[in-house]
Amino acid sequence: MYILGISGLYHDSAAALIRDGEIIAAAQEERFTRVKHDAHIPVNAMRYCLRQGGITSGDLEAVVYYD
């Protein structure tokens, strides 16, 4: 089971991909945009996590958001 975790719209937005309780990939959006403490939706970080996991959004069981 794949779960994509997202944190955004605050500061230091990020994404993480979990497979069966194991972290497969994680990244902060600022690594891609070069904007310190980037608060946008972490689109680049989400894409990175899916690529690292070798999956597409259709393979996700759940997407969770940290407020």
C-alpha positions as CSV (number, residue, x, y, z in Angstrom):
1,M,0.0,0.0,0.0
2,Y,1.4,3.4,-1.0
3,I,0.5,6.6,0.9
4,L,1.6,10.1,-0.1
5,G,2.0,12.5,2.8
6,I,1.9,16.3,2.0
7,S,2.6,19.3,4.1
8,G,2.1,22.7,2.5
9,L,0.6,26.2,2.6
10,Y,2.6,27.1,5.7
11,H,6.4,27.0,5.6
12,D,8.8,24.3,4.6
13,S,6.3,22.4,2.4
14,A,7.2,18.8,1.7
15,A,6.1,15.4,0.6
16,A,6.8,11.9,1.6
17,L,6.0,8.5,0.1
18,I,5.3,5.5,2.4
19,R,5.0,1.9,1.2
20,D,3.7,-0.6,3.8
21,G,5.0,1.6,6.7
22,E,8.5,2.2,5.2
23,I,9.6,5.6,3.9
24,I,10.4,5.3,0.2
25,A,11.1,9.0,-0.5
26,A,10.8,12.4,1.1
27,A,11.7,15.9,-0.1
28,Q,11.1,19.6,0.8
29,E,9.8,21.8,-2.0
30,E,12.6,24.4,-1.4
31,R,15.1,21.9,-2.8
32,F,13.4,22.2,-6.2
33,T,12.3,25.9,-6.2
34,R,15.3,27.3,-4.3
35,V,12.9,29.4,-2.3
36,K,13.9,29.3,1.4
37,H,10.9,28.0,3.5
38,D,8.7,27.6,0.4
39,A,5.1,27.5,1.5
40,H,3.4,26.5,-1.8
41,I,1.8,23.2,-2.5
42,P,4.8,20.9,-2.9
43,V,4.1,19.8,-6.5
44,N,7.8,19.2,-7.3
45,A,8.4,17.2,-4.1
46,M,5.3,15.1,-4.8
47,R,6.5,14.3,-8.4
48,Y,9.9,13.4,-7.0
49,C,8.5,11.0,-4.5
50,L,6.3,9.3,-7.1
51,R,9.3,9.0,-9.5
52,Q,11.5,7.6,-6.7
53,G,8.8,5.0,-5.9
54,G,8.4,4.1,-9.6
55,I,4.6,4.7,-9.3
56,T,1.9,7.0,-10.6
57,S,-0.8,8.8,-8.7
58,G,-3.2,6.0,-9.6
59,D,-1.1,3.6,-7.5
60,L,-1.8,5.5,-4.3
61,E,-4.1,4.1,-1.7
62,A,-4.3,7.4,0.2
63,V,-3.1,11.0,0.1
64,V,-2.8,12.6,3.5
65,Y,-2.4,16.3,4.4
66,Y,-0.7,17.7,7.5
67,D,-2.4,21.0,8.6
